[in-house]
Amino acid sequence: MTEFSRRAVLAGAAAAGAGSVLADLRPAFAAAPPKGTQAPGFYRFKLGTYEITAITDGHNSFPLPDKFVVNKQKDEVNAALQAAFLPKDRMTIPYTAVIVNTGSKLIAIDTANGIKEPKATNGKYIANMAAAGIDPKAIDTVIISHYHGDHINGLIGAGNSAAFPNAEVLVGAAEHKYFMDEGEMSRAKGPRMPGVFKNAHRVFKNAEVAKRVKTYDPGKEIAPGITSVATYGHTPGHMSFIVASGNGKLFVQSDVTNHPALFVRNPGWHAFFDQDPKMAETTRRKIYDMLAAERMLMAGYHYPFPAVAHVEKSGDGYREQMVQWSTTL
Ligand SMILES: [Zn+2]
């Protein structure tokens, strides 16, 4: 049996450096140029008889703002990032949306960033959907969790067309009422909220989107096997979903937390885009207590890909255990 002593490893490295071992083994191929591109980002799994496809749109990466977590100092946020082996002074937020195939219906939950401001690192949702063999024309229903741009902008395709031309678009009644209200819009203050309203109006006043919209309420089966759950706080009408088929249950949390390295470990931390931070925290703790107690599988929109995990209690917060890749369904 080989013993991995430090000396043996160093001796091996020295031999490799001298070329005495590897040179003999290396086949005489020309050097392959690096590909420089990532593999398509979709992950598929079975939930009861349903087939779920998690599709990544990519990520957005930016210098860590001083008040990214409004009730914590930046050095504490940096410590949490580094504890998760993520770079200091930088925030990278991934986006992964799920598509549910019930066997008779194809249902997309949220639509990612779309084509509004294509970036090198995101706007990959439609391309990854194609790689997963799903045609946007085949989507029967789009369910929207809330009215932030990274969830709704993908409703609009090229030339202001509907990106999902044959789909109905289900939106939370409370969320729609709030964000479409001109009075609320005129009272919106600060560096961010006026833009959030303006963008929501841009999307939902688009004629091709508007004619497809139908509202839904919490606590209802809004599509086959998909029940809406009120998870208010992140936005006034923010919604999550339980997808159930056979013995399988998946909690689609939408933005109950943002990146788990910060907000699952520390449910008391308030992300600057939580509109009502106290309500968002109450919701977060309630939902995560439930997920941990019921050992329910969950999909986290801003979790690292494939963004499907179980969660358990850990200290004052929680910890995610990501799913394991499987070559078969
Ligand atoms: Zn989001």
Residues whose N, C-alpha, C, O or C-beta is under 5 A from the ligand:
A	BS01	ZN	D150 D255
